[in-house]
Each structure stands twice: as structure tokens, then as C-alpha cells.
Amino acid sequence: MATYIVFTRERILDQAEMDTYSQSVGETFKGHPIKILAAYGAQENLEGEGPDGVVIVEFPDKAAALAWYDGADYKRVREHRFKGAAYRATLVEGL
């Protein structure tokens, strides 16, 4: 069943760290069945306070999503995101 990771950026803390993350994250996709569905596109807040940005990525199943997220390559790169911005990351299984 398709599984999604939704990254919700609340605010940027360190632009240099985010630049490093942005320049490096694409390499972590190699060898993983990942499909980017949305990446910081225009937003219209329908309820509540909106985030600074949203990224939605699709994987064929939960195991594939976690293999990427917990893989050595992404673990190394995501440290820059952790330092660079306040985020929420949510894994959501599809129907």
C-alpha cells in the first residue's frame, strides 16, 4: 500500500544548514522508489495557522519509506535539516 512522508517546515533556523541539506538530499534518493508529489508549492491555508512549507513524498509501502528515511545516506544528510529548520515529519499509510 502506498505510503507517504509529509515534511512540514515550521520555520527556518539556519539558512546555511538548509542550503547544505537542499544541495545534498537529492543524492539520497538514488536506489529508492521515491516519488516527490509536492515540494514547497503555493499554499492556501484552509484551517489553522499554515506552515512555512510542505513536502510530500510517496513510496510503494511503509518498508520502502523507512528504508530511505532510516538509511545511512539520509541519516547523514538530515542532520543539516535538523539544524537548519523546525520540521515535523509524518509517515502516512495510504488506502
C-alpha positions as a Markdown table, in Angstrom:
| # | Residue | x | y | z |
|---|---|---|---|---|
| 1 | Met | 0.0 | 0.0 | 0.0 |
| 2 | Ala | 1.3 | 3.4 | -0.9 |
| 3 | Thr | 2.9 | 5.3 | 2.0 |
| 4 | Tyr | 3.7 | 9.0 | 2.2 |
| 5 | Ile | 6.1 | 11.1 | 4.3 |
| 6 | Val | 4.8 | 14.6 | 4.8 |
| 7 | Phe | 7.5 | 17.1 | 5.9 |
| 8 | Thr | 6.1 | 20.2 | 7.4 |
| 9 | Arg | 8.5 | 23.1 | 7.9 |
| 10 | Glu | 7.5 | 25.4 | 10.6 |
| 11 | Arg | 10.4 | 27.9 | 10.4 |
| 12 | Ile | 14.0 | 28.2 | 9.2 |
| 13 | Leu | 16.6 | 28.5 | 11.9 |
| 14 | Asp | 19.8 | 28.5 | 9.9 |
| 15 | Gln | 19.7 | 29.1 | 6.1 |
| 16 | Ala | 23.3 | 27.8 | 5.5 |
| 17 | Glu | 22.3 | 24.4 | 7.0 |
| 18 | Met | 19.2 | 24.4 | 4.9 |
| 19 | Asp | 21.2 | 25.2 | 1.8 |
| 20 | Thr | 23.5 | 22.3 | 2.6 |
| 21 | Tyr | 20.5 | 20.0 | 3.1 |
| 22 | Ser | 18.9 | 21.1 | -0.2 |
| 23 | Gln | 22.1 | 20.5 | -2.1 |
| 24 | Ser | 22.6 | 17.0 | -0.7 |
| 25 | Val | 19.2 | 15.4 | -0.2 |
| 26 | Gly | 18.7 | 14.5 | -3.9 |
| 27 | Glu | 21.6 | 12.1 | -3.8 |
| 28 | Thr | 19.9 | 10.1 | -1.0 |
| 29 | Phe | 17.0 | 9.2 | -3.4 |
| 30 | Lys | 19.2 | 7.0 | -5.6 |
| 31 | Gly | 18.2 | 3.4 | -5.4 |
| 32 | His | 15.0 | 4.2 | -3.6 |
| 33 | Pro | 11.5 | 4.1 | -5.1 |
| 34 | Ile | 10.6 | 7.7 | -4.2 |
| 35 | Lys | 8.2 | 10.0 | -5.9 |
| 36 | Ile | 8.0 | 13.7 | -4.9 |
| 37 | Leu | 4.4 | 14.8 | -5.1 |
| 38 | Ala | 4.8 | 18.3 | -3.7 |
| 39 | Ala | 7.7 | 20.4 | -2.7 |
| 40 | Tyr | 7.2 | 23.9 | -1.2 |
| 41 | Gly | 4.5 | 24.8 | -3.7 |
| 42 | Ala | 1.9 | 27.5 | -3.3 |
| 43 | Gln | -0.3 | 27.0 | -0.3 |
| 44 | Glu | -3.7 | 28.2 | 0.7 |
| 45 | Asn | -4.5 | 27.6 | 4.4 |
| 46 | Leu | -8.0 | 26.4 | 4.9 |
| 47 | Glu | -7.9 | 25.8 | 8.6 |
| 48 | Gly | -5.5 | 26.9 | 11.4 |
| 49 | Glu | -2.1 | 28.5 | 11.0 |
| 50 | Gly | -0.2 | 27.4 | 8.0 |
| 51 | Pro | 3.4 | 26.1 | 7.9 |
| 52 | Asp | 6.3 | 27.7 | 6.2 |
| 53 | Gly | 6.5 | 24.9 | 3.6 |
| 54 | Val | 5.4 | 21.3 | 2.9 |
| 55 | Val | 7.0 | 18.4 | 1.1 |
| 56 | Ile | 5.1 | 15.2 | 0.3 |
| 57 | Val | 6.9 | 12.1 | -0.9 |
| 58 | Glu | 5.4 | 8.8 | -1.9 |
| 59 | Phe | 6.8 | 5.3 | -1.5 |
| 60 | Pro | 5.3 | 2.0 | -2.6 |
| 61 | Asp | 5.0 | 0.8 | 1.0 |
| 62 | Lys | 6.0 | 1.6 | 4.6 |
| 63 | Ala | 9.1 | -0.6 | 4.4 |
| 64 | Ala | 10.4 | 1.4 | 1.4 |
| 65 | Ala | 9.7 | 4.7 | 3.2 |
| 66 | Leu | 11.6 | 3.6 | 6.3 |
| 67 | Ala | 14.4 | 2.1 | 4.3 |
| 68 | Trp | 15.1 | 5.6 | 2.8 |
| 69 | Tyr | 14.4 | 7.6 | 6.0 |
| 70 | Asp | 16.4 | 5.4 | 8.2 |
| 71 | Gly | 19.1 | 4.7 | 5.6 |
| 72 | Ala | 22.7 | 5.8 | 6.2 |
| 73 | Asp | 22.7 | 8.3 | 3.4 |
| 74 | Tyr | 19.6 | 10.2 | 4.5 |
| 75 | Lys | 20.5 | 9.9 | 8.2 |
| 76 | Arg | 23.7 | 11.8 | 7.4 |
| 77 | Val | 22.0 | 14.5 | 5.3 |
| 78 | Arg | 19.0 | 15.0 | 7.5 |
| 79 | Glu | 21.3 | 16.3 | 10.3 |
| 80 | His | 21.5 | 19.5 | 8.3 |
| 81 | Arg | 17.7 | 19.8 | 8.2 |
| 82 | Phe | 17.5 | 19.2 | 11.9 |
| 83 | Lys | 20.0 | 22.1 | 12.5 |
| 84 | Gly | 18.5 | 24.3 | 9.8 |
| 85 | Ala | 14.8 | 24.3 | 10.5 |
| 86 | Ala | 12.0 | 23.3 | 12.8 |
| 87 | Tyr | 10.1 | 20.5 | 11.0 |
| 88 | Arg | 7.5 | 17.8 | 11.6 |
| 89 | Ala | 7.8 | 14.6 | 9.6 |
| 90 | Thr | 4.8 | 12.3 | 9.5 |
| 91 | Leu | 4.5 | 8.9 | 7.9 |
| 92 | Val | 1.0 | 8.2 | 6.5 |
| 93 | Glu | -0.1 | 4.9 | 5.0 |
| 94 | Gly | -2.5 | 5.2 | 2.0 |
| 95 | Leu | -5.7 | 3.3 | 1.4 |
